[in-house]
């Protein structure tokens, strides 16, 4: 194993951790309407489980409403049931043509608990990033035994520490954006 391979693998794992964090934070509701609120909701569509976005048009007409317009009007009841069963904290209301989800304003207490939830997700990402660095350092130590020059190994360990700092900063920036979004009234 050469140092480029070890570092590339570590960087790929760190990038995946940050990407996963971003996706996870997208699913945390911040008091604004977003189609992402329905990401975990699946509907029984002719015998197979399909995401709501696969059986209906999901739009955001204003900051507090998500509008779901099923392509097949007979799916309205099934979509409503799926939303209620998913327990996403929203109650659907339908007018026979479409379903509206009204996003309630967040209380201060709820905002703080969402920020706490985000902090936990960020910490999980940091742990993944540190694990990737640890594995890279172990790979460099193993490579010394297999004939890699010691100074190249030390340089690799330094580079993996720099990658850790870079991706930790990315995770922190992602968290700060989400925290600002949640705490903005």
Beta strands, then each sheet from edge to edge (+ up, - down):
strand 1: 42-45
strand 2: 48-51
strand 3: 56-62
strand 4: 65-70
strand 5: 92-94
strand 6: 99-102
sheet 1: 1+ 2-
sheet 2: 3+ 4- 6+ 5-
end
